[in-house]
């Protein structure tokens, strides 16, 4: 597929057909990188994507919520 670059201010832009974008899974945001002299365009991925996959709140242990003893309580052990 051939297309031309279009002038947009001081930059250049290219129109990518909607069918090609849909096939690549690209919606609004993309990641661009230069790889061996080529411009690679990929769908943007969230940096935290999948962090909570499989997380079940009902299994969460509340033990981490306990505060350590106050420094002057005498409960500290060294």
C-alpha positions in Angstrom: 0.0 0.0 0.0 1.4 3.4 -1.0 0.3 6.7 0.4 1.8 10.2 0.6 2.9 12.3 3.6 0.8 15.4 4.2 2.1 18.6 5.6 0.6 19.4 9.0 2.3 22.6 10.4 6.0 21.9 10.7 5.4 18.1 10.7 4.1 15.5 8.3 1.2 13.1 8.7 -0.1 10.0 7.0 -3.7 8.8 6.7 -4.1 5.2 7.7 -7.2 3.4 6.5 -9.7 2.5 9.2 -9.7 -1.2 8.2 -5.9 -1.4 8.7 -6.1 0.3 12.1 -8.9 -2.1 13.2 -6.9 -5.1 12.0 -3.9 -3.9 14.1 -6.1 -3.1 17.2 -5.3 0.6 17.1 -7.9 3.0 18.3 -6.7 6.4 19.6 -3.3 6.2 21.2 -0.2 4.7 19.6 3.4 4.1 20.4 6.0 5.1 17.8 9.6 3.9 17.7 12.4 3.8 15.2 13.7 0.3 14.5 16.5 -0.3 12.0 15.6 2.8 10.0 11.9 2.0 10.0 9.0 3.7 11.9 7.1 1.2 13.9 3.5 2.1 14.9 1.9 -0.1 17.6 -1.3 0.3 19.8 -0.4 2.0 23.1 -0.5 -0.2 26.1 -1.2 0.9 29.6 1.9 0.6 31.8 -0.3 -1.0 34.5 -2.3 -3.1 32.2 -3.2 -6.5 33.8 -2.0 -5.6 37.3 -5.2 -6.6 38.9 -6.2 -9.5 36.6 -7.4 -12.3 38.8 -7.5 -10.1 41.9 -10.3 -11.0 44.3 -11.0 -8.4 47.0 -12.7 -11.0 49.2 -9.4 -12.8 49.6 -7.5 -9.6 50.6 -5.8 -9.9 53.9 -6.2 -6.8 56.1 -3.1 -7.6 58.2 -1.1 -5.0 56.2 -3.4 -2.3 57.4 -2.2 -2.6 61.0 0.0 0.3 62.1 3.4 -0.5 63.8 3.5 0.2 67.5 4.3 3.8 68.5 8.0 4.5 69.1 7.4 5.3 72.7 5.1 2.3 73.5 7.8 0.0 74.6 6.7 -2.7 72.1 9.6 -2.3 69.7 12.3 -5.0 69.7 15.8 -4.4 68.3 
